[in-house]
Amino acid sequence: MTSNSLHETYARRISRIRRGLKAGSSYSMLYQVALSKLLGHLPHAVRDPAAAASPEAETGSARAPRAVPSCVASAGVIPPVIFQTWKTRNQLPTNYRYWSATFRKHNPHYEHILWDDGDNREFISEEFPWFLSYYDSYPREIFRADIVRLFFLFRFGGLYSDLDTECLQPLDPVLTGKQVVLGRMGDDPQFAHSVPNAMMASAPRQLFWLLAIAMAIERIRECGDTNAMRGRGPEDLTGPILVKDAYDYYTAAGEAAVRARAAWVLEQVQDPASVVADSITLLEPSAWYPLDWNNAVHDLFRREMLSKRFIPSPELARRLFPKSFLVTYWTHSW
């Protein structure tokens, strides 16, 4: 590497760190990283996550019957349902069990539904059999875990959340009166991952989800085979890049164009005339995504946290993210 290129590399790194320091909580996160490196652990950490979390029901080796929301949502209202999914409903990783319990702690009147891979496929097979061949064609389970959340939100509504997400306060204030809610991560709206799929909320039967599903099918057809899908990856085909692209199109194109693009999918669902095209609320980063993995300083804190296997205490989480309802820690477990 020449001296000029080396200088440019360091200049880019310094510039990235400077930008990172401008984001909320960056100095607090740097302080926590320094404490962790100095002491070998974080003083403000949950020492026994397993004891702090409510244990999930043990179902033995067989899966329990798949639960569906018992509440009936009013038209245009986000129902009090929290949906999460994991490989199995038994033996959730300790940190996921702890974070999942925070949703029940702050939202005791919400129904909490945890599905496993088998539940997800059963749901698609029963409710959307026309998509099953596409669903089975995905090369890995993470693709299916991504796509099933779109179908769940269309069919039942509620809030979907990844399991590496902590709930910091009740959800009603940020969901009441809205129909579709997404969150923004970071300060660059052009960043391909700036509208993640880690947390999403909706009233049932919203056109936005059918658009995203239609765009997912377009990408499957573009790939043509499993190897090509594996090469493009879940972020693009079923995950945050897909959701951002759908959001950008939905908010720019107008309802007629959206319905035209999603026409084939609309024809497959029951009572397509009842599908509504309500507006989308895009929350500021501080609400749902205060920890930005694209921010150099935030990512340093995230990596330190994961390498030391510590979970911030509720007090530390509130100190780091005082304006936030949720925070996802981006464990990237898939």
Order of alpha helices (4+ residues) and beta strands (2+ residues): alpha-alpha-alpha-beta-alpha-beta-alpha-alpha-alpha-beta-beta-alpha-beta-beta-alpha-alpha-alpha-alpha-alpha-alpha-beta-alpha-alpha-alpha-beta
